[in-house]
Amino acid sequence: MSSLVAYEDSESEDDDHDRTEEGFTASLQTGSFKQNQDVKMCHSPKLTPCPHSFTLDPDSSVLDYHENASERSISSLHPHSQPQSWDGKYCSDRTAPEQHFRDTAAPLSLPVTPRIISPMQTLPHMPQSFSDGLNSAKRHHTVQPGVRPYIPKRQRLGPSVEITDQKHPGVQAPGNQTRESQILSEVSPRVKPYLAHKAGAAGVPRRLLMRLGGHQGPVNTVQWCPVPQLSHLLLSASMDKTFKVWDGAESGRCLRVYTCHSGAVRDACWTPCGRRLLTGSFDNTAVITDVETGQQLVKLDNQFKVMCAVLHPSDPHVFLCGGYSSMVKAWDSRSCKVEKVYKAGVQQTLDILFLGGGVDFISSSDCVSRDSADRTLIAWDYQTTARLSNQIYQERFTCPSLALHPLEESFVAQTNGDYMAAFSSQRPFRMNKRRRFEGHKVEGYAVQCEFSLDGSILASGSSTGSAHFYDYHNAHMLHTLRAHSQPCLCVAQHPVLPATAATCDWAGEIKVWQ
């Protein structure tokens, strides 16, 4: 067995001291002995013979250290091996100024008496560890084309989160903890001026501000962070099995990519504190994820494809899950157990909406009978799991989306009849037949609707790709944005910035408007 020894001097510069520090690196690798190797030593205009030299026994795999030798050679104790001379180099004198490395040809040979040392011993002029003599910040390593860079094991096994490089927004780079911890501590300069002022009347966006691309499938929903200081963060959930957090107010960068699910992410929302995300997926799970670290805090198996996941307004540790099942389950994230089960006797739950501070809630299903649409909207008592009413909506259209008015006791339901219907949020949940929001198309898509923060504007997507804005009180259409070429599934109005909204479409594109 023979060994190969490579030597490489390194210099470290100190801006505060005019002196030279010598670094020396030795690396041993088990393998076949290669001849005609070069010893790379430091060089300066004031040349003095290096006071130390090394030889290697190719059969004994021992590093030989020679003191006070002005010349060096490769000596072999094997009777059939030929001594191979190495190109001699010089090291800079301690009083000489620092220079860049360069080679000098001075092959010399001098018989010396070897002193054998163990590879684990430390040489007098070497650092305690081979890496201590290297200043990684000043060494620039070039990456050969086609060679993948090394990624530490701890980083490979860490949370599946990607960070977009600031200098190259389109390139995804593995993030570090320092960078991750800054996402929720930074306040966007664009949002900051509006935090000190009371929110005025909501406006309607008119022009395109930015495009956010990166999803490889339809984007089901977009949602701004509810915390005013963090309202520049935009959450998106897609059928490509990922959900992302963007800087949607200023730079448009993708700040996080979460790959917690093995199926399409159908629904996603922020927790009230803005530090966690609740997602529901077609892989039958509902997951609570930490925004900063990307870690899965809670992962619950519903045993059915999750279409909607909604947090309880009074207790953020409790949430409801509905989907491809006749049941709606209430989970407690602290105990990871099902607290309540609501049996609706329907095939699929499309959406869930809490009313009255969480005392009651409405579930929307795809069940339509021949003569009426009973069980299309069902009202439930949260505590007792009793069914309060299933005769809320009498028309034969399913309702893929529900939205609660932020100030008034009312809510609206998006219908496949290409209109939005208004209802009272108080029992018996009567429908307002004189207020109907028409002008957009649904055509079977899961088109969502949403109120502005003051409740004056109701926004909706459309299967035609447009975004529509209505005056809630008189049901008149205020403006129509030609937003996308594919069906527009969601329109999210910003809670702080006036006349700002985000839209997403079936092609996976997200746009921010102002």
N, C-alpha and C positions, 0 to 999 in steps of 0.2 A: 504494500500500500504506500503510495507516495502522496505528497501534498503540494499545493501551489500557494505561494506567498506573494502577495501584492502589497506594495507600499505606496503610500501617497501622503505627501506633506500638505498641510493646510495652514494658511495664515489667517489670523483674526486681527482686525484693525480696531484700535481704540482711538476715538477722536479726541480724548482728553489727555492722552499720554503719548509721548514721542518715543515709543519703544516697540520692540518686536517680540511677539509670543510665538513660540514654535509649537505646532500641533502635528502629531504623528498618528497615522492610522494604519493598523495592520489587520488584514483579514485572512483567515485560514479556511480553505475549502478542501474537502476530501475528494480526491480524484486522481487522474493520471498526471504525471509531471510533465509540464510543458517547458521546452527550452526556449532560449533567446528571449526571455522576459526582460522588461525594462524596469529599473528602479527609478521612480520619479521623486526627486528631491527638490528642495527650494534653492533658489539662485538669486544672487544680488551682485552688483558691481564689485563689491569687496568680497572676494572669494577666499574661503579658507577650507581646508579639508574637513569633512564631517568627522567628528571624533568617534562616531559609532558606526558599525556596519553589521550586516546580518548575513548568514549563510543558511542554507537549508539542506538537510540530509533527505533525499527523496525516498529512501527506504525506511528511515526511522521516524519520519513525520515530526521532526523536532526542529524548532527554530533556534539557530545558533546566534548568539549575541557576542560581538567582538568590541572590546573597549580599546580606545586610543589607536585605532587603525585608520590610516589615511587612505587605504585602498580596500576594496571589497571584491569578492568573487563568489561564485557558486562552487562549493566543494562537495564532493560526493564520496561517501565511504564505501559505496558499492564498487567491487573490483572491475565491473564491466562498464561502468558509466563513465562518460567523458565530462570533464569539467567545462562548464559553459560560463564564459565571462559575461557579466552584465555591464551595461553602459553606466559608468560612474557619474554621479551628479554631486553637486556641492550644496551645502546649506548656507544660508546667509549668516554672517557674523551678528552677534547680539547687538553690536553697536552700529551696524549698517542700516540704512533706511530700508523700509519695506518696498519690495518690488513684486511684480507679477511673476508667476512661475514660468521658467523656461529651461530647456534641457541644455546640457553641455556634454560634449563627447570627450570622455577621459577614461577609457577602459584601463584599469590597473589591476594588478594581481600581486598579492603579497602573502606568503604563508603565515598563518596566524594560528594560535592555539584556541580551539573553540571552547567555549564554556556553555554547556547545555543547560537550558532552563525549561521549565514547564510552560506549555502554552497558556496556562491560567495565571502565571505570575505576571506581575506588573514591572515593566522596565523602568529604569530610573527617570528617564525623560518623557515617558508616556503618560497620558491621563489615566485615571482610575478605570474608566470605561472607554471603549474604542470610540464611542460617539461623543465623549465630552470634549474632545479637541476640535470638533467641527462646529462651526457656526452656521446652522441651517438657514438662518435668515440671510446670510451673505453668499451662500452657495446656490448657484442657479443651475438646476438640472434640466437638461433638454429631454423631452419625451420623443422617442423615435416614432415615426408614423406607423400606425397599425398596432402599436403596443398599448395595452390597457394599463392605466396607472393602478398602483396598489392601493387598496382600500382596507383600513384596519378592520379586524374582526369585530371589535366593539361597535364600529360604525355600521358594518354590514348587518349585524344582528339587532340594531337599534330600531326605533319606530319607523314605519314606512312613510316618511315625510320628505318631500323635496322642496328645495328653496331655489328660487330663480335668481341667478346672478344679477347684481345691479348693473354691471357694465354690459351684460349680454342678456337682455330680457328673455330671449327665446331659448336660452340654454338652461337646462335644469341641472343644478349642482347639489350634492349632498350638503345639508345644512349642519351647523353646529349649535351647541346649546346656547352659546352667547348670543348668536344672531336670533335664535328662536325666542329667547326671553324678551327681546326688544319689541316684538310685534304688538303686544298688548299694552306696552308702556308708552308708545309713541302716539302723539296726537297729530293728525294731518294738518299742515299749515292752511289748507283750504277750508277745513271744518272749524278750526279754532276761532276765527272771527265771529262765527255765528253762535258759539256756545254761551256767550255772555248776554245775548239778546233773546228776548222772548220770541218764540216762533210766530211768524206772521201768517198771513193767509197763504194757503198752498197755491202754487202756480202750475202751469202746464208746460212741460219741456217742448222745445221747438227744433233744436238742432242736435246733431250727433257730436258727442264729446270724445268717445274712444270706443274701440273694438277690443274685446277680450277673446282671444282664441286659444284653444288648447284641449278642449273636450273632443273625444272621438265618437260621441254619440249624442242623442237628443238630451238637452238640458231641461229637466223637469221643473225646476224651481230655482229662483234666485231670491235672496233675502239679505237686507242690510242689518248690521249689528244694532240691536236696540239700545245699547249704551251710547249716549250722545258723544262722549269722548272717543269712542271707538267706532263711530258710525261710518268711517271711511272703509271699513272692512265689509266685503261683499261675499256671501256664501252662495255656492252653486252646487247642485246635485245633478248627476247625469246617469244615463243608461250605460255609460262605459265603465261602471262599477267604481267610480271615484267621486269624491266631493272635494271642492277646492275653496280656499279663501283668497280673495283678491284685494288689492288696493284699488278700489273702484272710484275713488274720489280724485286722485291726483296722477299717480304714475301708471296705473293699469297693470302693474306687475302681479304675477301669480305668486303669492307668499307661501302657500302651503298646498300640497297635494296629499290627500289621505286615501289610502287603499285598504281600508278596514273590511270591506265587503267583498265577497266572491260573486255577487250578483248585482244586477242593476240597482242603483240607489234611487228609490222612488220618491222619498220625501226627506227633508232636512230642515232643521230650525235651530236657532240660537237659544241658549238658556238665558234667563233674565240678567244674569251677571255678565254675560258676554264672554265667558271663559271656557264654556263647554258647548258641544254640539250634539244634538240628538238626530239620529238618522234611522230610516227604515228602508229595508232592502228586499229584493226578491230572493235573497238567500235565506229567508225566514227569520232573520235576526233584526233586532233593534240595538243600536250601539250608542253609548255616550262616550264622546272623545274629548280629550283635553286639547284645547286650541294651540297652546304653546308647545307642548311636548309631542303631541300626536299620539299619545298613549290611549289605549282602549281602557276606560275606567270601568265600564259595564257593558257586557254583551249578553243579550237574552234571546233565547230561541222561542219563537212564537208558534212554530210548527205550521205556519202558513206564510205565504208571500205577503209581505207588509206593503200596503198601499199608502198608509198615512200613520204618522206618529205625532201626537199632540201633547204638550206639557200642560199639567194642571195649573191654572192661573194663580192659585193660592199656595200650592205646595209644589215647588219645582222638582222635588224628588219623585213625584208621581206622574205618570204619563199613560196615555191610552194608545193602543195599537189596533188597527183594523186592516183588513185586506181580503185575501181570497179565503174567506171563512164566514160561517154564519154567526161567529162570535166576535165581540170586542173585548179585549183584555186590558185590565188596569194593572200596571206594574209599579212596584216600589223599588227604586234603584238602590236603596240602602240594604234591603234584605234580598234583593234579586228574586222576589217571589211575586206570583200573581195575587193581587189583593181582591179583585172583583172580576166577574165575568158577566157580560151582557149578551144574552142570547136573542138574536134578532130573527132567526129563521130565514135569512136571506143568503144569497150566494156570494155576494161580494160587498164590502164596505169601501166606498170611494173617498169619503172625507169625514172628518169629525170636527165639531166646533163647540167649545165650551161657552155657556151663557151664565150671566148673573154671578160672576165670581167663582164659578165652578160648581154651583149647586145643581144645575142641569146641563145637559149637552145634547147636541143634535148630531145624528149620524145619517149619512147619505148612502144609499145603496143603488144597485143596478136592477132592482126588482120592480117590474111594472106588470100589473095584471091586465086582463083584457078590457075591463070596463073603467078602471081608474088606476091611479098611481099610488094607491095606499102602500105604505112601507117604503116609498121612495125617500121620504124624510121621516125620521123617527126621533121623538123627544124622550130622553131618559132622565130619571132621577139618579144622580151620581151615587149617593149614599146607599139607597135601598136597591139599586139596580132595577127598579120597576119601570115599565114602559108607560110613559105619560100620554103619548098620543102618536098615532101613525096616520092621521088624517090631516096633516098639515098642508100638504101640497097635493092637489087633486088632479093635476094635469098629467098627461101621459108622457112625460119627459124625465129622463134621469138628470141628476144634478152632480156634475163632477167636482164642484168646488163650492165652498162656503166662506163667507167673510162677515166678521162682526163689526158693527159701527163702534168707533172708539169712545163716543160721547153719548149717543142716543141709545134707547132701548130697542134696537132693531138689528136685523142682519139680512144679508142678501144671499141668494143661491144662484149660481151659474147653471143654466139649463141647456139641454141639447135642443131646445126650441129656438135657439139663437137669440135669447134675451136673458136678462137677470131679473129675478123676482125679489121683492122686498117683503119681509115678515117682521112681526113683533117678537121681541125676545122674551116677552112675558107670557105666561100661560093665559090663554090656550094657544098662543103662537099663531095668531091670525095673519093671513096673507093680505097685503095691501094691493088690491087689484087696480088701483088708480095710478100706481107708480111702477112702471116697467121700463127697463133700460135696453133699448134695441138699437141695432145698427152694425153689430159685429156677427161673426159666424163661429160656431163651435164644431159642428159636423163630426161629433164623436171623439174629438181630441180632449185631453184633460186640460182645458183652458182655465186658468185661475183668474180670480178677481181680488181686488184689494182696495182698501180705503186709504186716503191720505191721513196724516197724523191728526188733523183737525176735523176729519170726517166730511169735509165739503166736497171732495172729489173722489169719485169711484172710477178706478182704472180696470181695464180688462184687455186680455190678449184676443187674438182672433186666428181662425184657421187660414185666413187669407194672408197672414204675416203682419197685419197692422196692429197698432196699439191704440186703444180708444180711451178717451177721458170724458167722463160724464159729470154734470152737476147733480149732486145727490138729491137736492131738495126739489128740483123741477124736472129731473130726468132728461134734461137736454144734453146733447153731445157737444162738448166744448172744443175738442180737437181730435184729429186722427193722424197718427204718425205712420208713415210707410216704413216700418221698422225692418222687416225681414222679407226674404223671398220664400221662406218656408213658414209653416204655422208658428205663430208667436204664442208660447204657452204660458208666460208669466210676465207681469209688469209690476215691479217693486218700486214704490215711491220713497224717496229718501226722507228719513225722519227729521233731519236738521237742515240740509241744504235746500233752499227754495227752488222749485221748478226743476228738480233733478229726479231721474228715474232710471232703472235698469230693466232691460228686456232680455229674454232668451228665446231660442227657437228650436225647432225639431232637428235642425242640422248641426247643433252643438255650438252655435255662436252666441256670444253675449255682447250687448251694446249698452253704453251709458249715454243718456241724453240729458241735455240742459236747455 
